[in-house]
Amino acid sequence: MVIVGYGVARLAFWKRRWTEVGSKLVFAIPLPALLFHMMSGVQRAPPVDWRLLVAFFGSCFIVFVIGRLIAAFLFRLDGVAQSVFALGGVFSNNVLLGVPLARLTLGPDAMPRVALILVFNALTLWTLVSVSVEWARHGELSFEGLKKTVRSVLTNPIIVAILTGTAFGLSGLELPPAADRGLELVGRAAGPLALLVLGMGISEYGVRQGLRHSLAICAIKLLLQPIVVWGLAFALGLPLLERQVVVLLGSLSVGANVYLMSTQFETLESAVASSLVLSTVLAAITTPLLLAISAALG
C-alpha cells in the first residue's frame, strides 16, 4: 500500500492538494469509525490487569516527556512540533504489526493482553498528544487558555470517536448488526488508507528530508521506549508473558497514525514520513532482539 501510494503521487497529473485532502478524509472518517467500533466493545474486554496498563502507558508518558525535552533543547522545535516528535517515540504500529506478530511470536495466550492495551491505547495517546498540541497553541495559565484547549480537544474527530465509543460501550447497549458491520468495514479501511497516504507523503518529502529528526525518533521509539517499558514491567513484578507483550508492543515501528497527526497539524511531515519507513526496516532487527533479551532476563 505504501508503494502504491508512492506510485500514485508520482503520476504526472497528481496534485499535492489531493494528498492533503486524502489525509484529512482518512483522519475524519475511517479512523474515527475504527476507534468508535473498537471502544464500543470496551465492556467485553478481558479483566483489567492494571499493572499491565501502568507499565505500558507509564512508559509512554515518561518517553513522551523525554521526547518533548529532546525536541525542545536539541532541535529547538516549537510546542506543536515537539508534541508530534514525542508522539513518534511512543505510538507504535500496534494494529497492523502488533496483533499478527504477537500471535506469531508469543502465541494465542498473549492476545487478551494485547487486546487490553489496544483498547486503551488510542484513548490514552491520542488524548495525550491532542491536549499537548492544543495547549502549545493556546496555552497559558489562565481559564481562557484552558477553555480553548478543552474545546479544541473535544471537537477533534478522533477524540470524539473515542469518548462516544467508550460511553456507548460502558452503557451496556449493543450496536445494531448492520451498524456494527458497517463500522467494522469502514474501520478496516483505516489501516490500508493510512499506509496509502503515507506513501503519497513519502513521494512528496522523500526519505532523506528531515533525516536528523527521523533518526532521533527511531532511536527513541525502537530503543528507549522498550527499555523503559521493560524496566517498569520488571519493577511492577509482571509475569514473563505480560513483560513480553509490553516489550513487543513498545518496540514496534512508528505507527502510520503519527504521520496523519503531523499532516493534521502541518508540522514535521517529512521527518515523520522518513521515521515510519526507517523504523519499520530497523524494527525487523531490534524487535526480535529485544524480545530475546527480555526473555533471557526473565
C-alpha positions as CSV (number, residue, x, y, z in Angstrom):
1,M,0.0,0.0,0.0
2,V,2.9,2.4,0.7
3,I,4.4,1.6,-2.7
4,V,1.0,2.1,-4.4
5,G,0.6,5.4,-2.7
6,Y,4.1,6.5,-3.7
7,G,3.4,5.5,-7.3
8,V,0.1,7.3,-7.5
9,A,1.6,10.5,-6.1
10,R,4.4,10.3,-8.7
11,L,2.0,10.4,-11.6
12,A,2.4,13.5,-13.7
13,F,-1.2,14.7,-13.2
14,W,-1.3,14.1,-9.4
15,K,-1.6,17.3,-7.3
16,R,-0.3,17.8,-3.8
17,R,-3.6,19.2,-2.8
18,W,-5.2,15.8,-3.4
19,T,-2.8,14.2,-1.0
20,E,-3.8,16.8,1.6
21,V,-7.5,16.1,1.0
22,G,-6.9,12.4,1.3
23,S,-5.1,12.7,4.5
24,K,-7.9,14.8,6.0
25,L,-10.6,12.4,4.8
26,V,-8.7,9.5,6.5
27,F,-8.5,11.5,9.7
28,A,-12.2,12.4,9.6
29,I,-13.9,9.2,8.5
30,P,-12.3,5.7,8.6
31,L,-10.0,6.4,11.7
32,P,-12.9,7.7,13.8
33,A,-15.0,4.7,12.6
34,L,-12.3,2.3,13.6
35,L,-11.8,3.9,17.1
36,F,-15.5,4.2,17.8
37,H,-16.0,0.5,16.9
38,M,-13.1,-0.6,19.0
39,M,-14.1,1.4,22.0
40,S,-17.8,0.4,21.8
41,G,-16.6,-3.1,22.8
42,V,-14.7,-2.0,25.9
43,Q,-17.2,-3.8,28.2
44,R,-16.2,-7.1,26.5
45,A,-12.5,-6.6,27.1
46,P,-10.7,-9.1,29.3
47,P,-10.4,-8.4,33.1
48,V,-8.2,-5.4,33.6
49,D,-4.7,-6.1,34.9
50,W,-3.8,-2.6,36.0
51,R,-0.1,-3.4,36.3
52,L,0.0,-4.2,32.5
53,L,-1.6,-0.8,31.7
54,V,0.6,1.0,34.2
55,A,3.8,-0.5,32.7
56,F,2.9,0.2,29.1
57,F,1.3,3.7,29.4
58,G,3.7,4.7,32.2
59,S,6.5,4.2,29.7
60,C,4.6,6.2,27.1
61,F,4.2,9.1,29.4
62,I,7.8,9.0,30.5
63,V,9.2,8.7,27.0
64,F,6.8,11.4,25.7
65,V,8.2,13.8,28.2
66,I,11.7,12.9,27.3
67,G,10.9,13.2,23.6
68,R,9.5,16.7,24.1
69,L,12.6,17.7,26.0
70,I,14.9,16.4,23.3
71,A,12.8,18.2,20.6
72,A,12.9,21.4,22.6
73,F,16.5,21.6,23.7
74,L,18.3,19.6,20.9
75,F,16.3,20.6,17.9
76,R,14.7,23.8,19.1
77,L,11.3,22.9,17.8
78,D,8.1,24.7,18.8
79,G,5.4,23.2,21.1
80,V,3.3,21.7,18.3
81,A,6.3,20.1,16.6
82,Q,7.6,18.9,20.0
83,S,4.3,17.1,20.6
84,V,4.3,15.3,17.2
85,F,8.0,14.5,17.6
86,A,7.4,12.9,21.0
87,L,4.3,11.1,19.7
88,G,6.6,9.4,17.2
89,G,8.6,8.0,20.1
90,V,5.6,6.3,21.8
91,F,2.9,5.5,19.2
92,S,3.6,2.0,17.8
93,N,2.1,0.3,14.8
94,N,0.3,-2.0,17.2
95,V,-2.7,-2.9,15.0
96,L,-1.1,-3.6,11.6
97,L,2.0,-5.2,13.0
98,G,1.5,-5.8,16.7
99,V,-1.5,-8.1,16.5
100,P,-0.1,-10.6,13.9
101,L,3.4,-10.5,15.4
102,A,2.1,-11.1,19.0
103,R,0.2,-14.1,17.9
104,L,3.1,-15.5,15.9
105,T,5.9,-14.9,18.4
106,L,4.1,-15.2,21.8
107,G,1.1,-17.4,21.0
108,P,-2.7,-17.1,21.4
109,D,-2.4,-16.7,25.2
110,A,-0.9,-13.2,24.6
111,M,-3.8,-11.9,22.6
112,P,-6.1,-10.9,25.5
113,R,-3.2,-8.8,26.9
114,V,-2.6,-7.3,23.5
115,A,-6.3,-6.5,23.1
116,L,-6.4,-4.8,26.5
117,I,-3.6,-2.4,25.6
118,L,-5.2,-1.8,22.2
119,V,-8.5,-0.8,23.7
120,F,-6.9,1.9,25.9
121,N,-4.0,2.8,23.5
122,A,-6.0,5.1,21.2
123,L,-7.8,6.8,24.1
124,T,-4.7,7.5,26.1
125,L,-2.2,8.5,23.4
126,W,-4.5,10.5,21.0
127,T,-5.8,12.4,24.0
128,L,-2.3,13.0,25.3
129,V,-0.9,14.4,22.1
130,S,-4.1,16.4,21.3
131,V,-4.0,18.1,24.7
132,S,-0.3,18.7,24.3
133,V,-0.7,20.3,20.8
134,E,-3.7,22.4,21.7
135,W,-2.0,23.6,24.9
136,A,1.1,24.5,22.9
137,R,-1.1,26.5,20.5
138,H,-3.4,28.3,23.1
139,G,-1.9,27.5,26.4
140,E,-1.4,30.0,29.1
141,L,-2.0,29.6,32.8
142,S,-5.5,31.1,32.6
143,F,-9.1,30.0,32.4
144,E,-9.4,31.2,28.8
145,G,-6.4,29.1,27.7
146,L,-7.8,26.0,29.4
147,K,-11.2,26.6,27.8
148,K,-9.6,26.8,24.4
149,T,-7.6,23.7,25.0
150,V,-10.6,21.7,26.2
151,R,-12.8,22.9,23.3
152,S,-10.2,22.1,20.7
153,V,-9.7,18.6,22.1
154,L,-13.4,17.8,22.4
155,T,-14.1,18.9,18.8
156,N,-11.3,16.7,17.4
157,P,-13.0,13.8,15.5
158,I,-10.5,11.3,16.9
159,I,-11.2,12.2,20.5
160,V,-15.0,12.5,19.8
161,A,-15.0,9.0,18.4
162,I,-13.0,7.6,21.3
163,L,-15.1,9.2,24.0
164,T,-18.5,8.4,22.4
165,G,-17.4,4.9,21.7
166,T,-16.3,4.4,25.3
167,A,-19.5,5.8,26.6
168,F,-21.6,3.6,24.3
169,G,-19.6,0.5,25.3
170,L,-20.0,1.2,29.1
171,S,-23.7,1.9,28.7
172,G,-24.3,-1.8,28.0
173,L,-26.0,-1.1,24.7
174,E,-25.3,-3.2,21.6
175,L,-24.8,-1.8,18.1
176,P,-27.4,-3.0,15.6
177,P,-25.9,-5.7,13.4
178,A,-26.0,-3.5,10.3
179,A,-24.3,-0.6,12.1
180,D,-21.7,-2.9,13.7
181,R,-20.8,-4.5,10.4
182,G,-20.7,-1.1,8.6
183,L,-18.4,0.4,11.2
184,E,-16.2,-2.7,11.0
185,L,-15.9,-2.5,7.3
186,V,-15.1,1.3,7.3
187,G,-12.7,0.8,10.1
188,R,-10.8,-1.9,8.3
189,A,-10.1,0.6,5.6
190,A,-8.3,2.9,8.0
191,G,-5.0,0.9,8.1
192,P,-4.6,0.5,4.3
193,L,-5.7,4.0,3.6
194,A,-3.3,5.4,6.2
195,L,-0.5,3.5,4.5
196,L,-1.6,4.8,1.1
197,V,-1.5,8.4,2.4
198,L,1.9,7.6,3.9
199,G,3.2,6.5,0.5
200,M,1.9,9.7,-1.1
201,G,3.7,11.7,1.6
202,I,6.9,9.9,1.2
203,S,6.7,10.8,-2.5
204,E,6.5,14.4,-1.7
205,Y,9.0,14.7,1.1
206,G,11.5,11.9,0.4
207,V,13.1,9.7,3.0
208,R,16.2,11.9,3.2
209,Q,14.5,15.0,4.2
210,G,14.3,15.6,8.0
211,L,16.8,12.8,8.5
212,R,18.2,14.0,11.8
213,H,14.8,14.3,13.3
214,S,13.7,10.9,11.9
215,L,16.8,9.1,13.2
216,A,16.2,10.6,16.7
217,I,12.5,9.5,16.6
218,C,13.6,6.0,15.5
219,A,16.2,5.8,18.4
220,I,13.6,6.9,20.9
221,K,10.9,4.5,19.6
222,L,13.0,1.4,19.0
223,L,15.4,1.6,21.9
224,L,14.3,4.0,24.6
225,Q,10.7,3.0,24.9
226,P,11.2,-0.8,25.1
227,I,13.9,-0.3,27.7
228,V,11.7,1.9,29.8
229,V,8.6,-0.3,29.5
230,W,10.7,-3.4,30.4
231,G,12.1,-1.6,33.4
232,L,8.6,-0.7,34.6
233,A,7.2,-4.2,34.0
234,F,10.1,-5.7,35.9
235,A,9.6,-3.2,38.8
236,L,5.9,-4.0,39.0
237,G,6.6,-7.7,39.1
238,L,4.6,-8.6,35.9
239,P,4.9,-12.3,34.8
240,L,7.1,-13.1,31.8
241,L,4.3,-13.2,29.2
242,E,3.0,-9.8,30.2
243,R,6.5,-8.4,30.1
244,Q,7.0,-9.9,26.6
245,V,3.7,-8.3,25.4
246,V,4.6,-4.8,26.6
247,V,8.2,-5.1,25.2
248,L,6.8,-6.3,21.9
249,L,4.3,-3.5,21.5
250,G,6.7,-0.9,22.8
251,S,9.4,-1.9,20.4
252,L,7.4,-1.8,17.2
253,S,7.9,0.8,14.4
254,V,6.3,4.2,14.4
255,G,2.6,4.0,13.7
256,A,1.2,5.4,10.5
257,N,-1.3,7.5,12.6
258,V,1.7,9.7,13.6
259,Y,2.0,10.8,10.0
260,L,-1.7,11.6,9.9
261,M,-1.2,13.7,13.0
262,S,1.7,15.5,11.5
263,T,-0.3,16.4,8.4
264,Q,-3.2,17.4,10.6
265,F,-1.1,19.9,12.5
266,E,1.2,20.7,9.4
267,T,4.5,20.0,11.1
268,L,7.4,17.6,10.7
269,E,5.7,15.7,7.8
270,S,8.9,14.8,6.1
271,A,10.7,13.7,9.3
272,V,7.7,11.6,10.4
273,A,7.4,10.0,6.9
274,S,11.0,9.1,7.0
275,S,10.8,7.7,10.5
276,L,7.9,5.4,9.5
277,V,10.0,3.9,6.7
278,L,13.3,3.7,8.7
279,S,11.7,2.4,11.9
280,T,9.8,-0.4,10.0
281,V,13.0,-1.6,8.4
282,L,15.1,-1.3,11.7
283,A,12.4,-2.9,13.9
284,A,12.8,-6.1,11.9
285,I,16.2,-6.4,13.7
286,T,15.6,-4.6,17.0
287,T,12.2,-6.1,18.0
288,P,13.2,-9.8,17.9
289,L,16.5,-8.9,19.6
290,L,14.7,-7.1,22.4
291,L,12.2,-9.9,22.8
292,A,15.1,-12.4,23.1
293,I,16.9,-10.3,25.6
294,S,13.8,-9.7,27.8
295,A,13.1,-13.5,27.7
296,A,16.6,-14.3,28.8
297,L,16.4,-11.7,31.6
298,G,13.0,-13.1,32.6
